Amino acid sequence: METRSSTASVTASITAEIPMVPRMPEDPAQLVPELAEVSAALFRVVGNGSLPRPTISLVQLRAGQIVGSTYLTVLHTGFLRKLGESEDRITSVASWWDSPYFTSAERAALALVEAVLWPPAGGERVSDELYALAAEHYEPKALATLMFAIGQVNFFVAVALIAKPVPGRSFTDPWS
């Protein structure tokens, strides 16, 4: 396993200018047009109405933060703003566990996405206790939808980290 060799290389990467162009110049959706059908199906599944839209966006924002994707973080922050969410709620997603701005159901959802994306050193990612907590707050269809919302953002994590679309550009055209 390769590690960073010096403080100088770390400092250079921290202070480097980040270009406002995608890493992958071609739009992956144009290269693989079959993606449109899969993507549309995922949006229909997650948008089935059983889970509040703000909860979906909070979870997906947290996923973007955890994986270190500026594109996903900016995208889901924008979605939350369009939904009318307060800046206090949006900015405290990163520290939700001690924030007074979330319901117990939202906390359970945020705990689930963290468990999926930040596995513990030992044991299950999603413990029986965490599952039971989430199940207390969500009816079966809503819990399944929450599971798929986490899966949906994870589906796009690879695109966000590998192709690196430009943050802040239109969700439908981040390659322009």
BELKAMO-V877962 format. One record per residue. N is the residue number from 1. D_CENTER is the distance of its C-alpha to the mean C-alpha in whole Angstrom. Layout:
n=N d_center=D_CENTER
n=N d_center=D_CENTER
This chain:
n=1 d_center=27
n=2 d_center=27
n=3 d_center=27
n=4 d_center=27
n=5 d_center=31
n=6 d_center=31
n=7 d_center=30
n=8 d_center=31
n=9 d_center=29
n=10 d_center=26
n=11 d_center=27
n=12 d_center=27
n=13 d_center=24
n=14 d_center=23
n=15 d_center=25
n=16 d_center=25
n=17 d_center=24
n=18 d_center=21
n=19 d_center=22
n=20 d_center=21
n=21 d_center=21
n=22 d_center=19
n=23 d_center=20
n=24 d_center=20
n=25 d_center=23
n=26 d_center=23
n=27 d_center=20
n=28 d_center=19
n=29 d_center=19
n=30 d_center=23
n=31 d_center=24
n=32 d_center=22
n=33 d_center=23
n=34 d_center=23
n=35 d_center=19
n=36 d_center=19
n=37 d_center=21
n=38 d_center=18
n=39 d_center=15
n=40 d_center=17
n=41 d_center=18
n=42 d_center=14
n=43 d_center=14
n=44 d_center=17
n=45 d_center=16
n=46 d_center=13
n=47 d_center=16
n=48 d_center=19
n=49 d_center=19
n=50 d_center=19
n=51 d_center=16
n=52 d_center=16
n=53 d_center=14
n=54 d_center=13
n=55 d_center=12
n=56 d_center=9
n=57 d_center=8
n=58 d_center=8
n=59 d_center=6
n=60 d_center=3
n=61 d_center=4
n=62 d_center=5
n=63 d_center=3
n=64 d_center=4
n=65 d_center=7
n=66 d_center=8
n=67 d_center=8
n=68 d_center=9
n=69 d_center=8
n=70 d_center=10
n=71 d_center=10
n=72 d_center=6
n=73 d_center=7
n=74 d_center=10
n=75 d_center=9
n=76 d_center=7
n=77 d_center=10
n=78 d_center=13
n=79 d_center=12
n=80 d_center=12
n=81 d_center=15
n=82 d_center=17
n=83 d_center=17
n=84 d_center=19
n=85 d_center=17
n=86 d_center=18
n=87 d_center=18
n=88 d_center=18
n=89 d_center=16
n=90 d_center=13
n=91 d_center=14
n=92 d_center=15
n=93 d_center=11
n=94 d_center=12
n=95 d_center=15
n=96 d_center=14
n=97 d_center=17
n=98 d_center=20
n=99 d_center=19
n=100 d_center=21
n=101 d_center=19
n=102 d_center=17
n=103 d_center=19
n=104 d_center=20
n=105 d_center=18
n=106 d_center=15
n=107 d_center=15
n=108 d_center=16
n=109 d_center=12
n=110 d_center=11
n=111 d_center=13
n=112 d_center=12
n=113 d_center=8
n=114 d_center=10
n=115 d_center=13
n=116 d_center=11
n=117 d_center=10
n=118 d_center=13
n=119 d_center=16
n=120 d_center=19
n=121 d_center=22
n=122 d_center=24
n=123 d_center=23
n=124 d_center=21
n=125 d_center=17
n=126 d_center=17
n=127 d_center=21
n=128 d_center=23
n=129 d_center=23
n=130 d_center=19
n=131 d_center=20
n=132 d_center=23
n=133 d_center=21
n=134 d_center=18
n=135 d_center=21
n=136 d_center=23
n=137 d_center=21
n=138 d_center=20
n=139 d_center=22
n=140 d_center=22
n=141 d_center=21
n=142 d_center=18
n=143 d_center=17
n=144 d_center=17
n=145 d_center=15
n=146 d_center=12
n=147 d_center=13
n=148 d_center=12
n=149 d_center=9
n=150 d_center=7
n=151 d_center=9
n=152 d_center=9
n=153 d_center=5
n=154 d_center=7
n=155 d_center=10
n=156 d_center=8
n=157 d_center=7
n=158 d_center=11
n=159 d_center=12
n=160 d_center=10
n=161 d_center=12
n=162 d_center=15
n=163 d_center=16
n=164 d_center=14
n=165 d_center=14
n=166 d_center=16
n=167 d_center=14
n=168 d_center=15
n=169 d_center=17
n=170 d_center=17
n=171 d_center=14
n=172 d_center=17
n=173 d_center=18
n=174 d_center=17
n=175 d_center=19
n=176 d_center=22
